[in-house]
């Protein structure tokens, strides 16, 4: 036990140099795709002569 007395550690906590960045582009792109899909669906339903099957 006497050997542990001389062992000591130092912990330092520092703020990062750059701000923390959270990328939310994925969520935004998903919302845009869903909206475009709904707009296209509405366009096809409202103008069936433009999109013959």
N, C-alpha and C positions, 0 to 999 in steps of 0.2 A: 504493500500500500504506500510505502514511502516514495516509490518511484513516480507515482501519479501526482504528487504534490507539485513537482517542478513543471508539469505539463499544463499549459494554459493556452486557450485559443482566443482569438479576437475576431469577432464578426462585425463587418461593416455593411451598412445598408445605404446605398446611394441611389438617387433618382437617375433615370436614364438621360442620356444627352439629347435624344430625340423624343418628341411626344409619341405616346402610344397611338397607333393608327388601326382602326377597325374598318375593314373593307366590306361594305354592304352591297356591292355591285350585283351580286348574284340575286339577291332578293328583288332589287329594282328591275333587273332584266326579266325575271320571271313574271312580275306584274305587267310589264309592257307586252310580253308575249301573250299572256292571257287576254289582255284587252284587245290586241290585234286579232286574235283568233275569234273573239266574240264579235268584233266589228265585221270581219270577213263573213262569218256565219249569218249575221243580220243582212249584209249586202246580198248574199246569195239567196236568202229566203225572200227578200223584198224585190229582187229582180231576177226571177227564174229564167226569163228570156235571154239574159246575158250569159248564163251558164247552163246550156242544154246538157242533159245527161244521156 
